[in-house]
C-alpha cells in the first residue's frame, strides 16, 4: 500500500505550556481540529499563544505522566 503525501487539513494535538500569569506550573491541553499548514505544522491561534510559553505539541491525545523530572502531575487545562 503506497503512503500518501497529502497533508491533513486539521489535527488533534496535545499541547504542554507554561502560563506566564500563573507561575511555573506546566499545563496540558488537548486541542481538536487545529488547522495544519501545507508543510505539516499545526497552527496554534494567536489568542491561545498569548501569555504562554509553548513547550511541546504532540500529535493526538497524549497522557503525560512525568516531564523534566517533575513528579507532580500536569494540570489539565479546559478547552478554551
Secondary structure as GFF3:
##gff-version 3
##sequence-region A 1 80
A	DSSP	beta_strand	10	19	.	.	.	ID=ss1
A	DSSP	three_ten_helix	20	22	.	.	.	ID=ss2
A	DSSP	beta_strand	26	35	.	.	.	ID=ss3
A	DSSP	alpha_helix	46	49	.	.	.	ID=ss4
A	DSSP	beta_strand	52	59	.	.	.	ID=ss5
A	DSSP	beta_strand	75	76	.	.	.	ID=ss6
###
